[in-house]
Amino acid sequence: MARHEPPAFAGPQRDFVGYSDAPPDFAWPDGSRLAVNIVINYEEGSERSAFRGDTQRERLLEMQYDVADDERELVAESAFEYGSRVGIWRILALLTELEVPATIFACPDALLQNPRVVPRLLAHGCDFVGHGSRWIQHYGLSVDHQRADVQCCIADLERLTGKKILGWFTRPPNTVATRELLATEGLLYDSGAINDDLPYFDTVAGKPFLVVPYSLDVNDTRFYKGQFFTGADFEVYARDAFDVLHRESRSHGRMMSIGLHPRIIGRPGRFGGLRRFLEHIVQRNDVWIARRNDIAEFWASTFGSDETWNLPRRGTLGSRIEGDLSIDPSVE
């Protein structure tokens, strides 16, 4: 039988090999073997709605009501408002209590709806990852439109936070143009992948570009999709994932991402699951609970070649690696 050859497409090529059974032998900073990144997706107020003049309204909701796209759906609006009015503050209070750092996947349009939130996020030491100017998919947009949105988001987040972002996460589905746009706009990494438990380098325009994978399974959106119901569902799933990765990290380093949304996990009936999970992981002294930028900069400084897109200035992070890299780190 003749071998089937897939059609040629632009953008990232598929890699079914990755690190396989030969992951790099290294330790995260301070000798930790497992890095955990808590992500808060801040989107409240930037979603599609008739209130904003959109011709389509948001569909990823907990409760669906039959309202025309050109009319306001007030229950949906109030669900997003809860995340900004209550949920984000409940989450930040817990993170402060447990001294847990966090990353914000930020839509600047949403941050502008609540002027009290940015100073609080900065005071907590959060880093910021571009999530689009608004919480809208890039799929179906022209490359020029996508580029304009990336540029606008970068500029607005720098104006709001005083810092230039390093990373990006497009609301899925992202497009084949995404990574080249990010690379040429000066960003260090993309998080639009769920295909590994470690960062890796993709080839973009002939040079390595860093990918720091994210998670859509250890993610509270599963409440909205009917896959979680109680806080215990989230806790058990997240804890099981952590325990597997923690056990594996005894022989080689691992990374774990947890995705949160203030309007979802910030509800009282779910919040206990988040608290119990975080209390489970903070007691470990061999786990690095890190911001996403810190993970990205460590990986780029340790494993990046001189040709890597937008490589940060090399410091002392690379000296923390233990042993030899057992595979070519430029391989996806």
C-alpha positions as CSV (number, residue, x, y, z in Angstrom):
1,M,0.0,0.0,0.0
2,A,1.4,3.4,-1.0
3,R,2.3,5.7,1.9
4,H,-0.1,8.5,2.4
5,E,1.5,11.9,2.2
6,P,-0.4,14.7,3.9
7,P,-0.9,18.0,2.0
8,A,1.7,20.8,2.7
9,F,0.5,23.5,5.1
10,A,2.2,26.6,6.3
11,G,3.0,27.1,10.0
12,P,4.1,24.6,12.7
13,Q,4.8,21.1,11.5
14,R,3.5,18.2,13.5
15,D,6.0,16.3,15.7
16,F,5.0,13.0,17.3
17,V,8.4,12.4,18.8
18,G,9.3,15.3,21.2
19,Y,11.5,14.2,24.1
20,S,10.0,10.7,24.1
21,D,11.9,8.4,26.5
22,A,15.0,10.7,26.7
23,P,13.9,13.9,28.4
24,P,16.6,16.4,29.3
25,D,18.3,15.9,32.6
26,F,18.1,19.1,34.5
27,A,16.8,20.8,37.7
28,W,14.7,23.9,37.9
29,P,16.0,26.8,40.1
30,D,16.9,25.8,43.7
31,G,17.2,22.2,42.6
32,S,13.4,21.7,42.2
33,R,12.4,19.0,39.8
34,L,8.8,20.0,39.2
35,A,7.7,23.5,38.2
36,V,4.0,24.5,38.7
37,N,2.5,27.5,37.1
38,I,-0.9,29.0,38.2
39,V,-2.6,30.9,35.4
40,I,-5.5,33.3,36.0
41,N,-7.3,34.1,32.7
42,Y,-8.6,37.7,33.1
43,E,-11.2,38.2,30.4
44,E,-14.2,39.8,32.3
45,G,-15.8,42.6,30.2
46,S,-13.8,41.8,27.0
47,E,-16.1,39.0,25.8
48,R,-18.3,39.3,22.8
49,S,-21.7,40.9,23.5
50,A,-24.3,43.1,22.0
51,F,-23.4,45.6,24.7
52,R,-20.0,46.0,23.0
53,G,-21.6,46.2,19.5
54,D,-20.6,42.7,18.5
55,T,-22.7,40.9,15.9
56,Q,-22.2,37.6,17.8
57,R,-22.4,37.0,21.5
58,E,-20.3,34.8,23.7
59,R,-21.2,31.1,23.6
60,L,-18.9,29.6,26.3
61,L,-21.2,30.1,29.2
62,E,-22.4,28.2,32.2
63,M,-26.1,28.9,31.4
64,Q,-27.4,29.4,27.9
65,Y,-30.5,31.4,27.2
66,D,-32.1,31.9,23.8
67,V,-31.5,35.6,23.0
68,A,-30.8,37.1,19.6
69,D,-27.2,38.0,18.9
70,D,-28.0,41.6,18.5
71,E,-29.7,41.8,21.9
72,R,-28.1,42.0,25.3
73,E,-28.1,38.8,27.5
74,L,-28.0,40.2,31.0
75,V,-27.5,36.9,32.8
76,A,-24.3,36.2,30.7
77,E,-23.2,39.7,31.4
78,S,-23.6,39.3,35.1
79,A,-21.7,36.0,35.1
80,F,-18.6,37.8,33.7
81,E,-19.2,40.7,36.1
82,Y,-19.0,38.3,39.1
83,G,-15.4,37.4,38.1
84,S,-14.4,41.0,38.3
85,R,-16.5,42.1,41.3
86,V,-15.9,39.0,43.5
87,G,-14.0,36.1,42.0
88,I,-10.6,37.7,41.3
89,W,-10.4,39.1,44.9
90,R,-11.3,35.7,46.4
91,I,-8.5,34.1,44.4
92,L,-6.0,36.8,45.1
93,A,-6.7,36.6,48.9
94,L,-6.0,32.8,48.8
95,L,-2.8,33.2,46.8
96,T,-1.6,35.9,49.2
97,E,-2.4,33.7,52.2
98,L,-0.5,30.8,50.8
99,E,2.2,32.9,49.2
100,V,1.6,31.5,45.8
101,P,2.7,33.5,42.7
102,A,0.5,33.6,39.6
103,T,0.5,34.5,35.9
104,I,-2.2,36.5,34.3
105,F,-3.3,35.7,30.8
106,A,-4.5,39.2,30.3
107,C,-6.9,40.9,27.9
108,P,-6.1,44.6,28.4
109,D,-9.7,45.6,27.4
110,A,-10.8,43.6,30.5
111,L,-8.3,45.1,32.8
112,L,-9.5,48.5,31.8
113,Q,-13.0,47.6,33.0
114,N,-11.8,47.4,36.6
115,P,-9.2,50.0,37.4
116,R,-8.7,48.5,40.9
117,V,-7.4,45.2,39.7
118,V,-4.1,46.0,38.0
119,P,-2.4,47.6,41.0
120,R,-3.5,44.6,43.1
121,L,-2.1,42.1,40.5
122,L,1.2,44.1,40.4
123,A,1.4,44.2,44.2
124,H,1.1,40.4,44.2
125,G,4.0,40.2,41.8
126,C,2.0,38.6,38.9
127,D,3.5,38.5,35.4
128,F,1.3,39.1,32.4
129,V,0.9,37.1,29.2
130,G,-0.9,38.5,26.1
131,H,-4.3,37.0,25.7
132,G,-5.6,39.3,22.9
133,S,-6.8,42.8,23.3
134,R,-10.3,41.3,23.8
135,W,-11.3,37.7,24.5
136,I,-11.9,36.9,20.9
137,Q,-10.4,34.1,18.7
138,H,-8.0,34.9,15.9
139,Y,-9.3,32.1,13.8
140,G,-11.0,33.5,10.7
141,L,-9.2,36.9,11.0
142,S,-6.7,38.0,8.3
143,V,-3.0,37.9,9.2
144,D,-2.9,41.7,9.2
145,H,-5.9,41.8,11.6
146,Q,-4.1,39.2,13.9
147,R,-0.9,41.2,13.8
148,A,-2.7,44.4,14.7
149,D,-4.4,42.7,17.7
150,V,-1.0,41.4,18.9
151,Q,0.6,44.8,18.6
152,C,-2.3,46.5,20.3
153,C,-2.3,44.0,23.2
154,I,1.5,44.3,23.7
155,A,1.3,48.1,23.7
156,D,-1.7,48.3,26.0
157,L,-0.4,45.8,28.6
158,E,2.9,47.7,28.7
159,R,1.0,50.9,29.3
160,L,-1.2,49.3,32.0
161,T,1.5,47.4,33.9
162,G,4.7,49.3,33.0
163,K,6.3,46.0,31.7
164,K,6.6,44.6,28.2
165,I,5.2,41.1,28.0
166,L,7.3,38.1,26.9
167,G,4.6,35.5,26.1
168,W,1.3,35.0,24.5
169,F,-1.8,32.7,24.5
170,T,-4.4,33.2,21.8
171,R,-7.9,32.2,22.7
172,P,-8.2,28.8,20.9
173,P,-8.2,28.1,18.1
174,N,-4.9,29.8,17.3
175,T,-3.7,30.0,13.7
176,V,-0.7,28.9,11.7
177,A,0.4,32.5,11.5
178,T,0.5,33.0,15.3
179,R,4.1,32.1,16.2
180,E,5.7,34.0,13.4
181,L,3.7,37.0,14.3
182,L,4.8,36.7,18.0
183,A,8.5,36.1,17.0
184,T,8.6,39.2,14.7
185,E,6.9,41.3,17.3
186,G,9.6,40.6,19.8
187,L,8.0,38.0,22.1
188,L,10.0,35.2,23.7
189,Y,7.4,32.4,23.8
190,D,4.0,31.1,22.8
191,S,1.8,29.0,25.1
192,G,-0.7,27.9,22.5
193,A,0.1,24.2,22.8
194,I,-0.9,21.3,25.1
195,N,1.4,18.7,23.7
196,D,4.1,18.3,26.3
197,D,5.0,18.5,30.0
198,L,8.1,20.5,29.3
199,P,8.9,23.6,27.3
200,Y,10.5,23.0,23.8
201,F,11.6,24.9,20.7
202,D,9.6,25.1,17.5
203,T,11.1,26.2,14.2
204,V,9.8,29.6,13.1
205,A,11.1,31.2,10.0
206,G,14.2,29.0,10.2
207,K,15.1,29.7,13.9
208,P,14.1,28.2,17.2
209,F,11.2,29.8,19.0
210,L,10.2,28.8,22.5
211,V,6.9,27.1,23.4
212,V,5.8,26.9,27.0
213,P,2.8,24.5,26.9
214,Y,-0.4,25.2,28.7
215,S,-3.2,22.9,30.0
216,L,-6.8,22.6,29.0
217,D,-7.5,19.6,31.2
218,V,-6.3,20.9,34.5
219,N,-8.5,23.9,33.8
220,D,-11.7,25.2,35.4
221,T,-13.4,25.7,32.0
222,R,-14.4,22.1,32.4
223,F,-17.1,23.3,34.8
224,Y,-18.7,25.2,31.9
225,K,-18.3,22.2,29.6
226,G,-20.1,19.8,32.0
227,Q,-16.9,17.8,32.8
228,F,-16.6,19.0,36.4
229,F,-19.5,19.7,38.7
230,T,-18.2,20.1,42.3
231,G,-15.1,21.7,43.7
232,A,-14.0,18.2,44.6
233,D,-13.9,17.2,40.9
234,F,-11.4,20.0,40.2
235,E,-9.4,19.1,43.3
236,V,-9.1,15.4,42.6
237,Y,-8.2,15.9,39.0
238,A,-5.6,18.5,39.7
239,R,-4.2,16.6,42.6
240,D,-3.9,13.4,40.6
241,A,-2.1,15.3,37.8
242,F,0.3,16.9,40.3
243,D,1.1,13.6,42.1
244,V,1.9,11.8,38.8
245,L,4.2,14.6,37.7
246,H,5.8,14.9,41.1
247,R,6.5,11.2,41.1
248,E,8.0,11.4,37.6
249,S,10.1,14.4,38.5
250,R,12.2,12.3,40.8
251,S,14.0,11.0,37.6
252,H,13.6,14.0,35.3
253,G,12.1,17.5,35.5
254,R,8.5,18.2,34.7
255,M,6.2,21.2,34.4
256,M,2.5,21.6,35.3
257,S,0.0,24.3,34.3
258,I,-3.3,25.1,36.1
259,G,-5.8,27.3,34.3
260,L,-8.2,29.4,36.3
261,H,-11.0,31.9,35.6
262,P,-12.3,34.3,38.3
263,R,-15.9,33.9,37.1
264,I,-15.6,30.1,37.3
265,I,-13.4,28.8,40.1
266,G,-14.1,32.0,42.0
267,R,-17.7,30.8,42.8
268,P,-17.9,29.7,46.5
269,G,-19.2,26.2,45.7
270,R,-16.1,25.5,43.6
271,F,-13.5,27.5,45.5
272,G,-12.9,24.9,48.2
273,G,-11.4,22.6,45.6
274,L,-8.8,25.1,44.6
275,R,-7.9,25.8,48.2
276,R,-7.5,22.2,49.1
277,F,-5.4,21.6,46.0
278,L,-3.0,24.5,46.6
279,E,-2.7,23.4,50.3
280,H,-1.6,20.0,49.0
281,I,1.2,21.4,46.8
282,V,2.6,24.3,48.9
283,Q,3.8,21.8,51.6
284,R,6.3,20.3,49.2
285,N,9.8,21.8,49.4
286,D,10.9,20.2,46.1
287,V,8.4,22.1,43.9
288,W,9.0,25.4,42.2
289,I,5.7,27.3,42.0
290,A,6.7,29.8,39.4
291,R,5.5,32.5,37.1
292,R,5.4,31.6,33.4
293,N,7.9,34.2,32.5
294,D,10.4,32.7,35.0
295,I,9.9,29.3,33.5
296,A,10.4,30.7,30.0
297,E,13.5,32.7,30.8
298,F,15.0,29.7,32.6
299,W,14.4,27.4,29.6
300,A,15.6,29.9,27.0
301,S,18.7,30.8,29.0
302,T,19.5,27.1,29.7
303,F,18.7,25.4,26.5
304,G,18.3,28.2,23.8
305,S,20.9,28.6,21.1
306,D,22.3,31.9,20.0
307,E,19.8,31.8,17.1
308,T,16.8,31.5,19.3
309,W,14.2,34.2,18.7
310,N,14.3,37.1,21.1
311,L,16.6,35.3,23.5
312,P,17.0,37.2,26.8
313,R,20.4,38.1,28.0
314,R,22.1,35.0,29.4
315,G,22.6,35.1,33.2
316,T,23.4,32.5,35.8
317,L,20.3,30.3,35.3
318,G,22.0,28.0,32.9
319,S,24.5,26.9,35.6
320,R,21.6,25.2,37.5
321,I,21.3,22.4,34.9
322,E,22.5,19.0,36.1
323,G,24.1,16.6,33.7
324,D,24.1,16.6,29.9
325,L,21.1,17.4,27.7
326,S,20.2,14.0,26.4
327,I,18.5,15.2,23.2
328,D,18.8,18.2,20.9
329,P,16.8,20.9,22.6
330,S,15.9,22.5,19.3
331,V,13.8,19.5,18.4
332,E,10.1,20.0,19.1
